[in-house]
Amino acid sequence: MPLKITHRNATEVPTPNAMGRVNEDAAAVKAGMQSLEPGMFLEIQVGDLRAVRGAKMLVSRNAKELGTQWQHWNVGPTVYAKPAVEKRRRAGRPRKTD
């Protein structure tokens, strides 16, 4: 079925339910990631084991927004994160390509 697009007046359109607020947890994790001192780890305490996946996703999403890579893992309901170290390239002869 093709889309049907019409123009409406502002008085005819219902208001949105959500206010479009920023997720406060995501903002807190991002602020913690930005202010992390070298050699330190980020520790995120979550309420239960079901929330661990969400906390890890927040770390991954914020790392992508910051343009960095982070490692994260959990021990019980605690999520730990640290900036990933750059992979070292192996020194040696370049491979021959024929």
GROMACS elastic network, one bead per residue, 0.5 to 0.9 nm:
[ bonds ]
;  ai    aj funct       b0    kb
    1     4     6  0.89235   500
    8    11     6  0.81934   500
    8    12     6  0.63657   500
    8    13     6  0.68735   500
    9    12     6  0.54333   500
    9    13     6  0.68797   500
   10    13     6  0.55266   500
   10    14     6  0.84362   500
   11    14     6  0.78879   500
   16    19     6  0.72596   500
   18    21     6  0.78179   500
   21    24     6  0.83377   500
   22    25     6  0.87561   500
   22    26     6  0.78712   500
   22    27     6  0.73491   500
   23    26     6  0.53663   500
   23    27     6  0.63617   500
   23    28     6  0.87752   500
   24    27     6  0.50735   500
   24    28     6  0.61346   500
   24    29     6  0.86657   500
   25    28     6  0.51022   500
   25    29     6  0.62098   500
   25    30     6  0.85627   500
   25    55     6  0.87479   500
   25    58     6  0.81986   500
   26    29     6  0.51963   500
   26    30     6  0.60927   500
   26    31     6  0.85722   500
   26    55     6  0.87031   500
   26    58     6  0.59695   500
   26    59     6  0.82463   500
   26    61     6  0.88109   500
   26    62     6  0.74930   500
   27    30     6  0.50973   500
   27    31     6  0.61140   500
   27    32     6  0.85843   500
   27    62     6  0.87366   500
   28    31     6  0.51406   500
   28    32     6  0.61932   500
   28    33     6  0.86290   500
   29    32     6  0.50391   500
   29    33     6  0.61250   500
   29    34     6  0.86639   500
   29    42     6  0.88654   500
   29    44     6  0.82694   500
   29    55     6  0.86586   500
   29    58     6  0.71560   500
   29    59     6  0.69495   500
   29    62     6  0.77038   500
   30    33     6  0.50190   500
   30    34     6  0.62067   500
   30    35     6  0.86967   500
   30    58     6  0.82863   500
   30    59     6  0.76532   500
   30    62     6  0.58181   500
   30    63     6  0.79984   500
   30    66     6  0.85086   500
   31    34     6  0.51737   500
   31    35     6  0.62470   500
   31    36     6  0.86389   500
   32    35     6  0.53066   500
   32    36     6  0.60868   500
   32    42     6  0.72391   500
   33    36     6  0.54249   500
   33    42     6  0.71751   500
   33    59     6  0.82489   500
   33    62     6  0.82107   500
   33    63     6  0.80901   500
   33    81     6  0.87708   500
   33    82     6  0.84117   500
   33    83     6  0.85857   500
   34    37     6  0.87546   500
   34    66     6  0.84179   500
   36    39     6  0.85516   500
   36    40     6  0.65786   500
   36    41     6  0.74424   500
   36    42     6  0.72261   500
   36    82     6  0.86983   500
   37    40     6  0.56353   500
   37    41     6  0.83211   500
   38    41     6  0.85447   500
   38    83     6  0.89704   500
   39    82     6  0.85116   500
   40    82     6  0.72839   500
   41    80     6  0.66223   500
   41    81     6  0.57692   500
   41    82     6  0.50810   500
   41    83     6  0.82560   500
   42    79     6  0.80674   500
   42    80     6  0.55581   500
   42    82     6  0.61506   500
   43    78     6  0.68334   500
   43    79     6  0.58268   500
   43    81     6  0.66055   500
   44    55     6  0.75638   500
   44    77     6  0.85857   500
   44    78     6  0.57158   500
   44    79     6  0.50136   500
   44    80     6  0.63206   500
   44    81     6  0.82472   500
   45    48     6  0.88714   500
   45    52     6  0.87950   500
   45    55     6  0.89417   500
   45    77     6  0.63749   500
   45    79     6  0.64667   500
   45    80     6  0.88601   500
   46    49     6  0.75146   500
   46    50     6  0.87558   500
   46    51     6  0.60954   500
   46    52     6  0.65344   500
   46    55     6  0.75489   500
   46    77     6  0.55633   500
   46    78     6  0.61365   500
   46    79     6  0.76337   500
   47    50     6  0.82084   500
   47    51     6  0.66927   500
   47    52     6  0.85247   500
   47    77     6  0.67888   500
   47    78     6  0.88479   500
   48    51     6  0.57201   500
   48    52     6  0.72316   500
   48    76     6  0.83625   500
   48    77     6  0.55711   500
   48    78     6  0.89008   500
   49    52     6  0.53895   500
   49    53     6  0.80727   500
   49    76     6  0.66316   500
   49    77     6  0.50912   500
   49    78     6  0.85513   500
   50    53     6  0.67146   500
   50    54     6  0.79672   500
   50    77     6  0.83682   500
   51    54     6  0.52925   500
   51    55     6  0.63775   500
   51    56     6  0.88217   500
   51    77     6  0.77682   500
   52    55     6  0.51763   500
   52    56     6  0.62761   500
   52    57     6  0.86190   500
   52    74     6  0.73486   500
   52    76     6  0.83880   500
   52    77     6  0.62501   500
   52    78     6  0.73898   500
   52    79     6  0.67268   500
   53    56     6  0.51732   500
   53    57     6  0.61728   500
   53    58     6  0.87078   500
   54    58     6  0.62371   500
   54    59     6  0.87762   500
   55    58     6  0.50497   500
   55    59     6  0.64355   500
   55    60     6  0.87915   500
   55    79     6  0.71155   500
   56    59     6  0.51216   500
   56    60     6  0.63003   500
   56    61     6  0.86221   500
   56    72     6  0.66563   500
   56    73     6  0.76260   500
   56    74     6  0.85033   500
   56    79     6  0.70860   500
   56    80     6  0.87770   500
   56    81     6  0.85186   500
   57    60     6  0.50571   500
   57    61     6  0.59841   500
   57    62     6  0.84247   500
   58    61     6  0.51732   500
   58    62     6  0.59751   500
   58    63     6  0.83578   500
   59    62     6  0.53084   500
   59    63     6  0.59970   500
   59    64     6  0.86086   500
   59    70     6  0.74941   500
   59    71     6  0.87204   500
   59    72     6  0.75588   500
   59    81     6  0.75731   500
   60    63     6  0.51335   500
   60    64     6  0.62691   500
   60    65     6  0.87640   500
   60    69     6  0.78258   500
   60    70     6  0.70001   500
   60    71     6  0.84781   500
   60    72     6  0.83130   500
   61    64     6  0.51977   500
   61    65     6  0.63857   500
   61    66     6  0.87779   500
   62    66     6  0.61452   500
   62    67     6  0.85240   500
   62    68     6  0.87659   500
   63    66     6  0.50402   500
   63    67     6  0.60688   500
   63    68     6  0.52126   500
   63    69     6  0.57421   500
   63    70     6  0.63357   500
   63    83     6  0.87363   500
   64    67     6  0.50168   500
   64    68     6  0.60726   500
   64    69     6  0.69874   500
   64    70     6  0.89260   500
   65    68     6  0.78306   500
   66    69     6  0.86140   500
   68    83     6  0.74948   500
   68    84     6  0.80613   500
   69    82     6  0.88632   500
   69    83     6  0.61041   500
   69    84     6  0.54914   500
   69    85     6  0.83056   500
   69    86     6  0.88682   500
   70    81     6  0.66478   500
   70    82     6  0.55980   500
   70    85     6  0.83762   500
   71    80     6  0.82972   500
   71    81     6  0.55440   500
   71    82     6  0.54887   500
   71    83     6  0.61023   500
   71    84     6  0.54416   500
   71    85     6  0.89114   500
   72    79     6  0.69132   500
   72    80     6  0.55259   500
   72    82     6  0.66097   500
   72    83     6  0.87342   500
   73    78     6  0.85173   500
   73    79     6  0.57201   500
   73    80     6  0.54420   500
   73    81     6  0.66000   500
   74    77     6  0.68770   500
   74    78     6  0.54834   500
   74    80     6  0.58533   500
   74    81     6  0.86530   500
   75    78     6  0.54777   500
   75    79     6  0.65891   500
   75    80     6  0.79924   500
   76    79     6  0.79433   500
   81    84     6  0.89598   500
   82    85     6  0.89449   500
   84    87     6  0.86914   500
   85    88     6  0.87860   500
   88    91     6  0.89680   500
   91    94     6  0.87783   500
   93    96     6  0.88494   500
